[in-house]
Amino acid sequence: MLNRPAYRLNPQDVGQKKGIGINVLFNNNTNVFNQTFTTKEQVKSNLINYILTDKGERFFNPQFGGNLRASLFEPDTTFDSVAARLETEIIAFIPNIIIRDIIIKKQSDLNLINLVLEYSINNQNDNLVINVSTTNLSR
């Protein structure tokens, strides 16, 4: 008897290469949206969209968003509480994700928050690094 690892694939990932979503990271060289072709790519794009959106920014869903920019200037903010809130909210909005770790560091002199999110989707590990500042957003 063969011992093969069990893989959990989304049905959209096994068929022909059809776009299943839009990548949040837009390309400035073209005037088109980039598509995502796997569930893993789309989940990462959804995470970036959620984290970089402030609450109240999204029409018809004012509770959507990580609200990190608002946390940048809060003097009493503990980033353990922000990480716990983010974990609860991300699981509510993206239920097929398993969050393994969220690390948030603040660099007050640069007005910068560094967020590292380690997660898995369909038994595939991935991570996301986002820097949030008052002047620009980078990934």
N, C-alpha and C positions, 0 to 999 in steps of 0.2 A: 504494500500500500504506500502510495506516495504522500509525503507531507508537503503540501503546498500552502503558502500563506494565503489567508483569506483577504481579498481586496473588496472594498466597498466603493464602487464607482457609481457616479450619478448617471442615469440613462442618457443624459445629454452629452456625456463625455465619450461614449463608445461609438456613436454613429458617424455620419459624414461631418466634415468640418463646417458647421453652421455657427454663425455668431449667436451667442446667447445673451450678450449684454454689451454695454458701452464702458470702455475704460475711462476712468476719471482723469488719468494723466493725459491731457490733450497734447497733441503734437503741433507745434507752431509752424512747421514747414508745410503742412498741408491744410486744406480747408475742410477736412472730413473728420468724423469721429472714428477713433480706433475701436474695433470690436474686440471682445474677449471670446475665446473659443472653448474654454474649459471652466468648470465650476471653481477650481482653485484660483484662476485669474479673476473671475467675477467676484468671489468672496473678498479677495484682497482689495479690489477696486471699491467694493461696498464699505469695507473697513476704513479706507482712506476717506471716502465721502462722509462717513459718519463722524469720524474723529475731527475732521477739519470744518465741520458745520457747527455753527453756534445755535443754541436753542432759540426758536422763534424765527429762524432764517428760512425754514422750509414751509411753503404754503400748505395749508390744510393738515399739517403735522407739526405743530409748534414744539412738541416734546422731543423731536428728532435732533440729535446732534451731541457731540462730545463736550462742547462748551469749554474747550481748553484755552482759547484766547481770553475768555472772561476770567479764568483762573490765574492768568499771568500776573495781574496786578492786585490780587487779593492777598493782603498781608497775613491773614489768619489761615490761609489754605494749607492743609496738610495733604501731601500728595498720596499718602496711604488712603485717605478717604476718597480722593479723586479716582485713584486706581480701583478701589472697591466699587464706586459708583459706575465707572466705565465698564467694569466687568459685568455687573448686573444689567446695565442698559444694552450692551452689545449682544449679550445672550438673548435678550428680549427681542431685539430687532433682527439679529442674524442667528437663528436658533440652531443651525447645523454646524456651528463652530464650537471648538473646545479650547478655551483660553488656558494656557499653561502658566503664563507669567506676564505681568505688566510692571514695567519699571519706569518711573517718571523722575526726572532730575531737573531742578530749576537752576539756571545760571542768572542770578539777579543782575549782575553787572552788565550782561548782554541782553537783558529782557528776553530770555530764551527758555523754552521748555523742551526737553528732549524726552521723547516717549519711545520705549521699546516694547513691542507687543509680540509675545511668542504664543503661537496658537497652532492647532491642527484642524484639518478638514479632510474627511474621508481617509483617515489614517495617514495623511501626508503632513509632515511638520513644515512650518513656514514661520517667518518672522517679518516684522514691519518696523521700520525706524522712521519717526516723524519728528521734525524740529518745528516748533511753533514759536514765532517771534512777533513783535509788534509791527515789523516792517515787511516781512515776507514769510511765505510758507515754503518749506522744502521737504522733500522726501528722499 
